[in-house]
């Protein structure tokens, strides 16, 4: 997105140039200042509270087990004897 918006700076229209520069600068600020400094700093300050999930939402949101951790915790079913 930054490259596309920076490409608008090469256009002839003054408004398009200024909008392209503003959008490219906004993406740059968002990527480097907000996402690489502010968010990690706030997460470090909050510690475990950063991962708190409200109980009310916890009851509504479905449990998604992508990596299969629930299968590891489940007991293995008893295997039927194999006839010899």
N, CA, C and O atoms as a Tinker XYZ file with bonds, in Angstrom:
   336  protein
     1  N      0.819000   -1.184000    0.000000    73     2
     2  CA     0.000000    0.000000    0.000000    64     1     3
     3  C      0.864000    1.250000    0.000000    63     2     4     5
     4  O      0.567000    2.230000   -0.682000    81     3
     5  N      1.923000    1.198000    0.764000    73     3     6
     6  CA     2.805000    2.358000    0.799000    64     5     7
     7  C      3.413000    2.661000   -0.551000    63     6     8     9
     8  O      3.545000    3.822000   -0.936000    81     7
     9  N      3.788000    1.596000   -1.282000    73     7    10
    10  CA     4.370000    1.797000   -2.605000    64     9    11
    11  C      3.339000    2.352000   -3.584000    63    10    12    13
    12  O      3.659000    3.205000   -4.412000    81    11
    13  N      2.117000    1.872000   -3.488000    73    11    14
    14  CA     1.065000    2.362000   -4.376000    64    13    15
    15  C      0.770000    3.826000   -4.084000    63    14    16    17
    16  O      0.675000    4.639000   -5.004000    81    15
    17  N      0.626000    4.162000   -2.811000    73    15    18
    18  CA     0.337000    5.551000   -2.466000    64    17    19
    19  C      1.519000    6.459000   -2.777000    63    18    20    21
    20  O      1.334000    7.619000   -3.144000    81    19
    21  N      2.732000    5.935000   -2.633000    73    19    22
    22  CA     3.904000    6.737000   -3.001000    64    21    23
    23  C      3.943000    6.977000   -4.505000    63    22    24    25
    24  O      4.448000    8.002000   -4.963000    81    23
    25  N      3.416000    6.044000   -5.257000    73    23    26
    26  CA     3.359000    6.218000   -6.713000    64    25    27
    27  C      2.451000    7.367000   -7.121000    63    26    28    29
    28  O      2.645000    7.960000   -8.182000    81    27
    29  N      1.468000    7.687000   -6.297000    73    27    30
    30  CA     0.594000    8.821000   -6.589000    64    29    31
    31  C      1.346000   10.143000   -6.554000    63    30    32    33
    32  O      0.901000   11.119000   -7.156000    81    31
    33  N      2.476000   10.192000   -5.862000    73    31    34
    34  CA     3.267000   11.423000   -5.776000    64    33    35
    35  C      3.832000   11.780000   -7.152000    63    34    36    37
    36  O      4.115000   12.949000   -7.414000    81    35
    37  N      3.998000   10.804000   -8.022000    73    35    38
    38  CA     4.557000   11.046000   -9.350000    64    37    39
    39  C      3.517000   11.549000  -10.352000    63    38    40    41
    40  O      3.872000   11.883000  -11.482000    81    39
    41  N      2.255000   11.608000   -9.965000    73    39    42
    42  CA     1.196000   12.067000  -10.862000    64    41    43
    43  C      1.278000   13.572000  -11.078000    63    42    44    45
    44  O      2.030000   14.259000  -10.388000    81    43
    45  N      0.512000   14.083000  -12.030000    73    43    46
    46  CA     0.546000   15.501000  -12.372000    64    45    47
    47  C     -0.305000   16.370000  -11.450000    63    46    48    49
    48  O      0.070000   17.505000  -11.157000    81    47
    49  N     -1.436000   15.855000  -10.991000    73    47    50
    50  CA    -2.347000   16.661000  -10.177000    64    49    51
    51  C     -1.808000   16.929000   -8.783000    63    50    52    53
    52  O     -1.278000   16.034000   -8.126000    81    51
    53  N     -1.949000   18.175000   -8.338000    73    51    54
    54  CA    -1.446000   18.552000   -7.014000    64    53    55
    55  C     -2.220000   17.873000   -5.893000    63    54    56    57
    56  O     -1.642000   17.487000   -4.877000    81    55
    57  N     -3.524000   17.729000   -6.078000    73    55    58
    58  CA    -4.339000   17.095000   -5.038000    64    57    59
    59  C     -3.985000   15.619000   -4.922000    63    58    60    61
    60  O     -3.888000   15.089000   -3.815000    81    59
    61  N     -3.792000   14.955000   -6.052000    73    59    62
    62  CA    -3.431000   13.538000   -6.034000    64    61    63
    63  C     -2.063000   13.353000   -5.379000    63    62    64    65
    64  O     -1.860000   12.405000   -4.620000    81    63
    65  N     -1.121000   14.260000   -5.671000    73    63    66
    66  CA     0.200000   14.200000   -5.052000    64    65    67
    67  C      0.111000   14.333000   -3.542000    63    66    68    69
    68  O      0.738000   13.571000   -2.806000    81    67
    69  N     -0.673000   15.307000   -3.080000    73    67    70
    70  CA    -0.755000   15.536000   -1.637000    64    69    71
    71  C     -1.481000   14.400000   -0.926000    63    70    72    73
    72  O     -1.093000   14.012000    0.176000    81    71
    73  N     -2.533000   13.863000   -1.545000    73    71    74
    74  CA    -3.252000   12.737000   -0.945000    64    73    75
    75  C     -2.356000   11.504000   -0.915000    63    74    76    77
    76  O     -2.321000   10.794000    0.091000    81    75
    77  N     -1.639000   11.240000   -1.990000    73    75    78
    78  CA    -0.729000   10.100000   -2.026000    64    77    79
    79  C      0.365000   10.213000   -0.986000    63    78    80    81
    80  O      0.699000    9.231000   -0.322000    81    79
    81  N      0.930000   11.415000   -0.836000    73    79    82
    82  CA     1.971000   11.604000    0.173000    64    81    83
    83  C      1.403000   11.416000    1.578000    63    82    84    85
    84  O      2.027000   10.772000    2.421000    81    83
    85  N      0.226000   11.974000    1.830000    73    83    86
    86  CA    -0.377000   11.866000    3.161000    64    85    87
    87  C     -0.692000   10.410000    3.508000    63    86    88    89
    88  O     -0.438000    9.973000    4.631000    81    87
    89  N     -1.238000    9.664000    2.560000    73    87    90
    90  CA    -1.549000    8.263000    2.819000    64    89    91
    91  C     -0.281000    7.429000    3.016000    63    90    92    93
    92  O     -0.234000    6.580000    3.907000    81    91
    93  N      0.737000    7.661000    2.201000    73    91    94
    94  CA     1.997000    6.930000    2.355000    64    93    95
    95  C      2.655000    7.256000    3.694000    63    94    96    97
    96  O      3.179000    6.364000    4.361000    81    95
    97  N      2.629000    8.510000    4.083000    73    95    98
    98  CA     3.200000    8.899000    5.377000    64    97    99
    99  C      2.399000    8.293000    6.531000    63    98   100   101
   100  O      2.976000    7.863000    7.529000    81    99
   101  N      1.086000    8.259000    6.396000    73    99   102
   102  CA     0.249000    7.656000    7.432000    64   101   103
   103  C      0.536000    6.178000    7.608000    63   102   104   105
   104  O      0.576000    5.684000    8.734000    81   103
   105  N      0.734000    5.472000    6.517000    73   103   106
   106  CA     1.065000    4.051000    6.600000    64   105   107
   107  C      2.432000    3.857000    7.228000    63   106   108   109
   108  O      2.626000    2.937000    8.022000    81   107
   109  N      3.373000    4.706000    6.885000    73   107   110
   110  CA     4.715000    4.633000    7.467000    64   109   111
   111  C      4.658000    4.854000    8.980000    63   110   112   113
   112  O      5.281000    4.113000    9.741000    81   111
   113  N      3.919000    5.861000    9.408000    73   111   114
   114  CA     3.791000    6.139000   10.849000    64   113   115
   115  C      3.099000    4.977000   11.545000    63   114   116   117
   116  O      3.522000    4.560000   12.624000    81   115
   117  N      2.038000    4.450000   10.939000    73   115   118
   118  CA     1.321000    3.335000   11.546000    64   117   119
   119  C      2.209000    2.112000   11.681000    63   118   120   121
   120  O      2.209000    1.455000   12.722000    81   119
   121  N      2.960000    1.804000   10.645000    73   119   122
   122  CA     3.781000    0.596000   10.660000    64   121   123
   123  C      4.935000    0.690000   11.644000    63   122   124   125
   124  O      5.201000   -0.266000   12.373000    81   123
   125  N      5.611000    1.804000   11.678000    73   123   126
   126  CA     6.807000    1.886000   12.503000    64   125   127
   127  C      6.564000    2.438000   13.896000    63   126   128   129
   128  O      7.097000    1.904000   14.869000    81   127
   129  N      5.787000    3.475000   14.012000    73   127   130
   130  CA     5.598000    4.088000   15.326000    64   129   131
   131  C      4.580000    3.317000   16.146000    63   130   132   133
   132  O      4.854000    2.940000   17.285000    81   131
   133  N      3.417000    3.081000   15.578000    73   131   134
   134  CA     2.345000    2.458000   16.349000    64   133   135
   135  C      2.597000    0.976000   16.548000    63   134   136   137
   136  O      2.615000    0.496000   17.681000    81   135
   137  N      2.793000    0.247000   15.462000    73   135   138
   138  CA     2.860000   -1.212000   15.564000    64   137   139
   139  C      4.188000   -1.746000   16.069000    63   138   140   141
   140  O      4.241000   -2.864000   16.582000    81   139
   141  N      5.272000   -0.971000   15.938000    73   139   142
   142  CA     6.567000   -1.483000   16.380000    64   141   143
   143  C      7.043000   -0.880000   17.697000    63   142   144   145
   144  O      7.993000   -1.389000   18.291000    81   143
   145  N      6.406000    0.190000   18.167000    73   143   146
   146  CA     6.836000    0.768000   19.436000    64   145   147
   147  C      5.703000    0.866000   20.449000    63   146   148   149
   148  O      5.839000    0.370000   21.567000    81   147
   149  N      4.592000    1.495000   20.084000    73   147   150
   150  CA     3.530000    1.729000   21.061000    64   149   151
   151  C      2.828000    0.450000   21.495000    63   150   152   153
   152  O      2.653000    0.225000   22.692000    81   151
   153  N      2.428000   -0.379000   20.564000    73   151   154
   154  CA     1.697000   -1.603000   20.910000    64   153   155
   155  C      2.558000   -2.555000   21.748000    63   154   156   157
   156  O      2.071000   -3.036000   22.771000    81   155
   157  N      3.807000   -2.855000   21.375000    73   155   158
   158  CA     4.613000   -3.716000   22.248000    64   157   159
   159  C      4.866000   -3.101000   23.628000    63   158   160   161
   160  O      4.927000   -3.827000   24.620000    81   159
   161  N      5.011000   -1.783000   23.704000    73   159   162
   162  CA     5.223000   -1.144000   24.998000    64   161   163
   163  C      3.987000   -1.272000   25.886000    63   162   164   165
   164  O      4.104000   -1.557000   27.078000    81   163
   165  N      2.821000   -1.065000   25.316000    73   163   166
   166  CA     1.581000   -1.203000   26.093000    64   165   167
   167  C      1.387000   -2.648000   26.520000    63   166   168   169
   168  O      0.971000   -2.904000   27.650000    81   167
   169  N      1.679000   -3.592000   25.645000    73   167   170
   170  CA     1.543000   -5.008000   25.999000    64   169   171
   171  C      2.508000   -5.385000   27.125000    63   170   172   173
   172  O      2.151000   -6.166000   28.006000    81   171
   173  N      3.722000   -4.839000   27.104000    73   171   174
   174  CA     4.679000   -5.122000   28.173000    64   173   175
   175  C      4.224000   -4.509000   29.490000    63   174   176   177
   176  O      4.394000   -5.117000   30.547000    81   175
   177  N      3.649000   -3.311000   29.436000    73   175   178
   178  CA     3.159000   -2.683000   30.659000    64   177   179
   179  C      1.952000   -3.419000   31.249000    63   178   180   181
   180  O      1.826000   -3.529000   32.468000    81   179
   181  N      1.079000   -3.915000   30.397000    73   179   182
   182  CA    -0.116000   -4.603000   30.877000    64   181   183
   183  C      0.170000   -6.021000   31.366000    63   182   184   185
   184  O     -0.531000   -6.524000   32.245000    81   183
   185  N      1.178000   -6.661000   30.813000    73   183   186
   186  CA     1.529000   -8.017000   31.236000    64   185   187
   187  C      0.422000   -9.003000   30.926000    63   186   188   189
   188  O     -0.058000   -9.063000   29.794000    81   187
   189  N      0.004000   -9.790000   31.933000    73   187   190
   190  CA    -1.046000  -10.796000   31.749000    64   189   191
   191  C     -2.401000  -10.161000   31.464000    63   190   192   193
   192  O     -3.254000  -10.785000   30.833000    81   191
   193  N     -2.607000   -8.939000   31.918000    73   191   194
   194  CA    -3.904000   -8.286000   31.690000    64   193   195
   195  C     -4.134000   -7.979000   30.215000    63   194   196   197
   196  O     -5.274000   -7.757000   29.805000    81   195
   197  N     -3.085000   -7.964000   29.418000    73   195   198
   198  CA    -3.244000   -7.719000   27.989000    64   197   199
   199  C     -3.977000   -8.868000   27.311000    63   198   200   201
   200  O     -4.553000   -8.687000   26.239000    81   199
   201  N     -3.960000  -10.052000   27.926000    73   199   202
   202  CA    -4.577000  -11.231000   27.330000    64   201   203
   203  C     -5.897000  -11.588000   27.999000    63   202   204   205
   204  O     -6.432000  -12.669000   27.754000    81   203
   205  N     -6.432000  -10.710000   28.834000    73   203   206
   206  CA    -7.694000  -10.960000   29.520000    64   205   207
   207  C     -8.838000  -10.972000   28.527000    63   206   208   209
   208  O     -8.906000  -10.124000   27.637000    81   207
   209  N     -9.742000  -11.938000   28.680000    73   207   210
   210  CA   -10.902000  -12.062000   27.796000    64   209   211
   211  C    -12.151000  -12.064000   28.667000    63   210   212   213
   212  O    -12.246000  -12.884000   29.581000    81   211
   213  N    -13.100000  -11.190000   28.423000    73   211   214
   214  CA   -14.288000  -11.116000   29.274000    64   213   215
   215  C    -15.062000  -12.439000   29.293000    63   214   216   217
   216  O    -15.216000  -13.092000   28.261000    81   215
   217  N    -15.545000  -12.825000   30.481000    73   215   218
   218  CA   -16.270000  -14.090000   30.613000    64   217   219
   219  C    -17.521000  -14.125000   29.752000    63   218   220   221
   220  O    -17.873000  -15.166000   29.198000    81   219
   221  N    -18.185000  -12.993000   29.643000    73   219   222
   222  CA   -19.405000  -12.933000   28.856000    64   221   223
   223  C    -19.128000  -13.286000   27.392000    63   222   224   225
   224  O    -19.897000  -14.018000   26.768000    81   223
   225  N    -18.040000  -12.769000   26.858000    73   223   226
   226  CA   -17.664000  -13.110000   25.483000    64   225   227
   227  C    -17.121000  -14.531000   25.377000    63   226   228   229
   228  O    -17.286000  -15.183000   24.346000    81   227
   229  N    -16.477000  -15.012000   26.431000    73   227   230
   230  CA   -15.900000  -16.352000   26.419000    64   229   231
   231  C    -16.982000  -17.408000   26.253000    63   230   232   233
   232  O    -16.741000  -18.452000   25.648000    81   231
   233  N    -18.176000  -17.146000   26.787000    73   231   234
   234  CA   -19.278000  -18.089000   26.646000    64   233   235
   235  C    -19.851000  -18.075000   25.232000    63   234   236   237
   236  O    -20.370000  -19.090000   24.769000    81   235
   237  N    -19.765000  -16.949000   24.548000    73   235   238
   238  CA   -20.375000  -16.806000   23.230000    64   237   239
   239  C    -19.449000  -17.280000   22.110000    63   238   240   241
   240  O    -19.888000  -17.938000   21.167000    81   239
   241  N    -18.176000  -16.944000   22.223000    73   239   242
   242  CA   -17.205000  -17.226000   21.157000    64   241   243
   243  C    -16.917000  -18.728000   21.113000    63   242   244   245
   244  O    -16.640000  -19.322000   22.156000    81   243
   245  N    -16.973000  -19.354000   19.941000    73   243   246
   246  CA   -16.695000  -20.799000   19.866000    64   245   247
   247  C    -15.221000  -21.099000   20.118000    63   246   248   249
   248  O    -14.348000  -20.267000   19.871000    81   247
   249  N    -14.973000  -22.282000   20.605000    73   247   250
   250  CA   -13.601000  -22.725000   20.857000    64   249   251
   251  C    -13.030000  -23.314000   19.568000    63   250   252   253
   252  O    -13.550000  -24.295000   19.038000    81   251
   253  N    -11.971000  -22.712000   19.082000    73   251   254
   254  CA   -11.327000  -23.173000   17.853000    64   253   255
   255  C     -9.983000  -23.772000   18.238000    63   254   256   257
   256  O     -9.154000  -23.114000   18.865000    81   255
   257  N     -9.781000  -25.009000   17.860000    73   255   258
   258  CA    -8.551000  -25.717000   18.209000    64   257   259
   259  C     -7.818000  -26.069000   16.913000    63   258   260   261
   260  O     -7.981000  -27.163000   16.373000    81   259
   261  N     -7.014000  -25.133000   16.426000    73   259   262
   262  CA    -6.351000  -25.310000   15.143000    64   261   263
   263  C     -5.221000  -26.323000   15.231000    63   262   264   265
   264  O     -5.039000  -27.130000   14.319000    81   263
   265  N     -4.470000  -26.290000   16.308000    73   263   266
   266  CA    -3.287000  -27.138000   16.414000    64   265   267
   267  C     -3.575000  -28.497000   17.034000    63   266   268   269
   268  O     -2.678000  -29.338000   17.094000    81   267
   269  N     -4.793000  -28.738000   17.495000    73   267   270
   270  CA    -5.151000  -30.037000   18.044000    64   269   271
   271  C     -4.717000  -30.257000   19.470000    63   270   272   273
   272  O     -4.506000  -31.401000   19.872000    81   271
   273  N     -4.575000  -29.199000   20.255000    73   271   274
   274  CA    -4.162000  -29.351000   21.650000    64   273   275
   275  C     -5.222000  -30.086000   22.464000    63   274   276   277
   276  O     -4.886000  -30.802000   23.407000    81   275
   277  N     -6.492000  -29.920000   22.115000    73   275   278
   278  CA    -7.558000  -30.614000   22.831000    64   277   279
   279  C     -7.467000  -32.116000   22.613000    63   278   280   281
   280  O     -7.822000  -32.893000   23.499000    81   279
   281  N     -7.000000  -32.529000   21.454000    73   279   282
   282  CA    -6.836000  -33.957000   21.203000    64   281   283
   283  C     -5.725000  -34.550000   22.056000    63   282   284   285
   284  O     -5.816000  -35.704000   22.475000    81   283
   285  N     -4.682000  -33.777000   22.317000    73   283   286
   286  CA    -3.596000  -34.257000   23.163000    64   285   287
   287  C     -4.045000  -34.402000   24.608000    63   286   288   289
   288  O     -3.592000  -35.302000   25.316000    81   287
   289  N     -4.937000  -33.514000   25.048000    73   287   290
   290  CA    -5.409000  -33.560000   26.431000    64   289   291
   291  C     -6.460000  -34.643000   26.651000    63   290   292   293
   292  O     -6.627000  -35.125000   27.772000    81   291
   293  N     -7.161000  -35.026000   25.602000    73   291   294
   294  CA    -8.221000  -36.022000   25.732000    64   293   295
   295  C     -7.611000  -37.398000   26.001000    63   294   296   297
   296  O     -6.505000  -37.714000   25.562000    81   295
   297  N     -8.367000  -38.193000   26.730000    73   295   298
   298  CA    -7.903000  -39.558000   26.990000    64   297   299
   299  C     -7.987000  -40.363000   25.702000    63   298   300   301
   300  O     -8.889000  -40.174000   24.886000    81   299
   301  N     -7.033000  -41.256000   25.541000    73   299   302
   302  CA    -7.066000  -42.111000   24.360000    64   301   303
   303  C     -8.115000  -43.189000   24.593000    63   302   304   305
   304  O     -8.192000  -43.749000   25.686000    81   303
   305  N     -8.926000  -43.488000   23.578000    73   303   306
   306  CA    -9.948000  -44.518000   23.770000    64   305   307
   307  C     -9.331000  -45.893000   23.924000    63   306   308   309
   308  O     -8.260000  -46.185000   23.391000    81   307
   309  N    -10.031000  -46.722000   24.661000    73   307   310
   310  CA    -9.549000  -48.098000   24.858000    64   309   311
   311  C     -9.591000  -48.827000   23.529000    63   310   312   313
   312  O    -10.574000  -48.746000   22.791000    81   311
   313  N     -8.521000  -49.534000   23.234000    73   311   314
   314  CA    -8.441000  -50.241000   21.963000    64   313   315
   315  C     -9.003000  -51.650000   22.125000    63   314   316   317
   316  O     -8.769000  -52.324000   23.128000    81   315
   317  N     -9.733000  -52.063000   21.134000    73   315   318
   318  CA   -10.277000  -53.416000   21.152000    64   317   319
   319  C     -9.135000  -54.423000   20.922000    63   318   320   321
   320  O     -8.198000  -54.136000   20.177000    81   319
   321  N     -9.214000  -55.581000   21.552000    73   319   322
   322  CA    -8.147000  -56.564000   21.323000    64   321   323
   323  C     -8.162000  -57.044000   19.874000    63   322   324   325
   324  O     -9.220000  -57.251000   19.279000    81   323
   325  N     -6.990000  -57.209000   19.338000    73   323   326
   326  CA    -6.837000  -57.663000   17.952000    64   325   327
   327  C     -6.796000  -59.193000   17.961000    63   326   328   329
   328  O     -5.968000  -59.786000   18.654000    81   327
   329  N     -7.696000  -59.844000   17.185000    73   327   330
   330  CA    -7.645000  -61.314000   17.170000    64   329   331
   331  C     -6.357000  -61.812000   16.511000    63   330   332   333
   332  O     -5.892000  -61.264000   15.511000    81   331
   333  N     -5.806000  -62.854000   17.099000    73   331   334
   334  CA    -4.545000  -63.402000   16.593000    64   333   335
   335  C     -4.727000  -64.497000   15.616000    63   334   336
   336  O     -3.746000  -65.045000   15.113000    81   335
